[in-house]
């Protein structure tokens, strides 16, 4: 069956970005399964709010922001086995880079990945992270300095060359990571099921409240 209309537009967006967003999420959180769940969550949310997302100036950035928010949510670290990530599954030559990234504060990590990894300019990075351009520039600079203390290749580079070098390192790391993504139709269906459950749940609460008020109104005084 040929997909048309909004579903086709969603599927194209998913096919174009799901794999790269999963790799980016892994760089942010260090957990493969959490990275996959972050992307699935973001795209389910996007389909649930598709009219809003479709009208956005950049739908991909909308989904990417939702992915990053989920991947960086601090409550994930409270779950068993989440604190140290999947570092053992990463090749030794890449483990140092991932460990260095995960040592950064979440805001630094996100700003650095968007600016030096994805290649956004400082104003675009600031907009996506809901910060000022000045604050974003400081985060990127401090993140580079922190990483240079742990990565000899970065430490040996002049400050003005650290951004392009990080872009190369992050791109090389991401390209070597395996990615699993579900079919777009699965996420659309899951999103629709979730919407129906919430709708029926809200309706049940309303009907229960009405029934309670009605019962109270007929009780003898």
Secondary structure as GFF3:
##gff-version 3
##sequence-region A 1 221
A	DSSP	alpha_helix	5	29	.	.	.	ID=ss1
A	DSSP	alpha_helix	32	48	.	.	.	ID=ss2
A	DSSP	alpha_helix	50	55	.	.	.	ID=ss3
A	DSSP	alpha_helix	59	71	.	.	.	ID=ss4
A	DSSP	three_ten_helix	74	78	.	.	.	ID=ss5
A	DSSP	three_ten_helix	87	89	.	.	.	ID=ss6
A	DSSP	alpha_helix	92	102	.	.	.	ID=ss7
A	DSSP	alpha_helix	106	112	.	.	.	ID=ss8
A	DSSP	pi_helix	113	118	.	.	.	ID=ss9
A	DSSP	alpha_helix	122	129	.	.	.	ID=ss10
A	DSSP	alpha_helix	133	148	.	.	.	ID=ss11
A	DSSP	alpha_helix	152	155	.	.	.	ID=ss12
A	DSSP	three_ten_helix	159	161	.	.	.	ID=ss13
A	DSSP	alpha_helix	162	175	.	.	.	ID=ss14
A	DSSP	alpha_helix	184	217	.	.	.	ID=ss15
###
